[in-house]
Amino acid sequence: MAATNYMRSSFLSKLKTSCKNHNRPFSAKTTSSSVHTNNNNYTYGNEGDEQVPTSGISRPLSEILKELNKKVPDSLIRVRTEHDGASVKYIPWHIVNRIMNLHAPEWSGEVRSITYSADGKSVSVVYRVTLYGTDAEIYRESTGTASTSEPGYGDPVQKAEAMAFRRACARLGLGLHLYHEDVQ
C-alpha cells in the first residue's frame, strides 16, 4: 500500500507541475498523415477529431535518464530467497512499469525473442526498452531466463519476460543501485 501511495502522490505532483507549467496535462504522439498544429500547440487530424495536447510531458533524454538513475525507495524493493539460500533484492515488474510511466511516459517495450533451451528445461526472453526524449531516443536490451519446471506464480515465459524487462530498465539506470549494493 505504501508503494502505491508513494507512486500516486509522486505522479500527481508531477502531473500538477506539468499542468501548471505548461497548461497541458498530457502529450500524445500522432501517426495521422493529415496532421495540423494550431497556435495553441494542439494537434488535430481530420475534421471532427478531438484536439490532443502535444507537449508537456516530453523532456530531453538527459532529464529522463537523470530521473531513472535516482535511488528507488526501500519501500518499493522486495527480497526473495534463491535456491542456495542467498537473498536477492529486486523491484517487481509492475512497480518498474509504473516508475517508467511516471518518469519516461513515452517509453516502449517489446519482446525481441523467446528461446527454449535444447533440453526444454529453460526459456530465455530478450526484451527491449526504448526511451523517447524530445532530443533523441535510446534503447537497451537484456535477457531473462526461467526454468520450465520451477513452481510458482506465472508461466516460465512470463517470469523470463519480467526478468528481462527489469534488467533492460536497469541498463537505463532504473534500480541499478541494487546490483552494486553487494559489492560495497
C-alpha positions in Angstrom: 0.0 0.0 0.0 2.9 2.4 0.8 4.3 1.8 -2.6 1.1 2.6 -4.3 0.6 5.8 -2.2 4.2 6.9 -3.0 3.7 6.3 -6.7 0.3 8.0 -6.7 1.4 11.1 -4.8 4.6 11.5 -6.8 2.7 11.1 -10.1 0.0 13.5 -9.1 2.6 16.2 -8.0 4.4 15.8 -11.3 1.2 16.0 -13.2 0.1 19.1 -11.4 3.5 20.7 -12.0 3.2 19.8 -15.7 -0.2 21.3 -15.9 0.8 24.4 -14.1 4.0 25.0 -16.1 2.7 24.0 -19.5 -1.1 24.3 -19.2 -1.2 20.9 -20.9 -1.6 17.8 -18.7 -0.6 15.1 -21.2 1.0 14.5 -24.5 0.3 12.3 -27.4 2.2 11.2 -30.5 0.0 11.1 -33.6 0.5 8.9 -36.6 -2.1 10.5 -38.8 -0.9 11.6 -42.2 -3.1 14.7 -42.2 -1.9 16.4 -39.0 -2.0 20.1 -38.4 -0.9 22.2 -35.4 -2.7 25.4 -34.4 -1.3 28.3 -32.3 -2.3 26.6 -29.0 0.0 23.6 -29.6 -2.9 21.3 -30.1 -2.7 18.6 -32.8 -5.7 17.6 -34.8 -6.3 15.3 -37.8 -9.4 15.1 -39.8 -12.3 17.4 -39.1 -14.2 16.3 -36.0 -11.2 14.6 -34.3 -10.6 15.5 -30.7 -7.8 18.0 -30.0 -4.9 16.5 -28.2 -2.2 18.5 -26.5 1.2 17.5 -28.0 3.7 18.7 -25.4 4.0 19.0 -21.6 5.4 15.6 -20.6 8.1 15.1 -23.2 11.6 16.1 -22.0 15.2 15.8 -23.2 16.6 12.4 -22.8 19.2 13.5 -20.3 16.5 14.6 -17.9 14.6 11.3 -18.2 17.8 9.3 -17.6 18.7 11.5 -14.6 15.3 10.7 -13.0 15.6 7.0 -13.7 19.0 6.8 -12.1 17.8 8.0 -8.8 17.7 5.5 -5.9 14.4 3.6 -5.7 12.9 4.0 -2.2 13.3 0.9 0.1 9.5 0.6 0.4 9.3 -0.4 -3.3 12.0 -3.0 -3.1 11.3 -6.7 -2.4 13.5 -9.6 -1.3 13.4 -13.2 -2.5 15.4 -16.1 -1.3 17.2 -18.1 -4.0 17.6 -21.9 -4.0 21.1 -21.6 -2.5 19.7 -19.5 0.4 21.0 -16.2 -0.9 18.7 -13.2 -0.5 18.2 -11.0 -3.6 16.7 -7.6 -3.7 14.6 -6.7 -6.7 11.8 -4.3 -7.8 8.7 -6.1 -9.1 8.0 -5.6 -12.8 4.7 -3.8 -12.2 6.4 -1.2 -10.0 9.2 -0.8 -12.6 6.4 -0.3 -15.2 4.8 2.5 -13.0 8.1 4.2 -12.5 8.8 4.1 -16.2 5.3 5.6 -16.9 6.0 8.3 -14.3 9.5 9.4 -15.4 9.5 8.4 -19.1 5.9 8.3 -20.2 6.8 7.9 -23.8 8.7 4.7 -23.4 8.0 1.5 -25.2 8.9 -2.1 -24.6 8.9 -5.2 -26.8 9.8 -8.9 -26.6 12.5 -9.4 -29.2 12.8 -13.2 -28.9 11.7 -16.2 -26.9 14.1 -19.2 -27.0 13.7 -22.6 -25.3 16.8 -24.5 -24.3 17.7 -27.6 -26.3 16.6 -29.8 -23.4 13.4 -27.8 -22.8 14.3 -27.2 -19.2 14.5 -23.4 -19.5 13.3 -20.5 -21.6 15.1 -17.2 -22.3 13.5 -13.9 -23.4 15.2 -10.9 -24.9 13.4 -7.6 -24.1 14.0 -4.1 -25.5 13.1 -0.9 -23.7 13.1 2.3 -25.7 13.1 5.8 -24.2 11.9 8.7 -26.4 13.1 12.2 -25.4 12.5 15.5 -27.2 16.1 15.4 -28.5 16.8 11.7 -29.0 15.8 8.2 -28.4 17.7 5.3 -26.8 17.1 1.6 -26.3 18.6 -1.1 -24.2 18.1 -4.9 -24.4 18.5 -7.6 -21.9 17.7 -11.2 -21.3 15.8 -13.2 -18.6 15.8 -16.9 -18.2 13.4 -19.1 -16.2 13.2 -22.8 -15.5 10.2 -24.6 -17.1 9.9 -26.9 -14.1 10.1 -24.4 -11.3 6.8 -24.0 -9.4 5.3 -20.6 -8.5 3.2 -17.9 -9.9 3.1 -17.4 -13.7 4.4 -19.5 -16.5 8.1 -19.6 -17.4 7.8 -17.1 -20.3 6.1 -14.6 -18.0 8.9 -14.9 -15.4 11.7 -14.7 -18.0 10.0 -11.6 -19.6 9.6 -9.9 -16.3 13.3 -10.5 -15.5 14.4 -9.3 -18.9 12.2 -6.2 -18.6 13.6 -5.3 -15.2 17.2 -5.8 -16.4 16.7 -3.7 -19.6 15.3 -0.9 -17.4 18.3 -1.3 -15.1 20.6 -0.8 -18.1 18.9 2.6 -18.4 19.6 3.2 -14.7 16.4 2.2 -13.0 17.2 0.3 -9.9 20.8 -0.1 -11.0 22.0 0.7 -7.4 20.6 -2.7 -6.3 23.2 -4.5 -8.5 26.0 -2.7 -6.7 24.9 -3.0 -3.1 26.5 -6.4 -2.6 29.9 -5.1 -4.0 30.2 -2.3 -1.5 
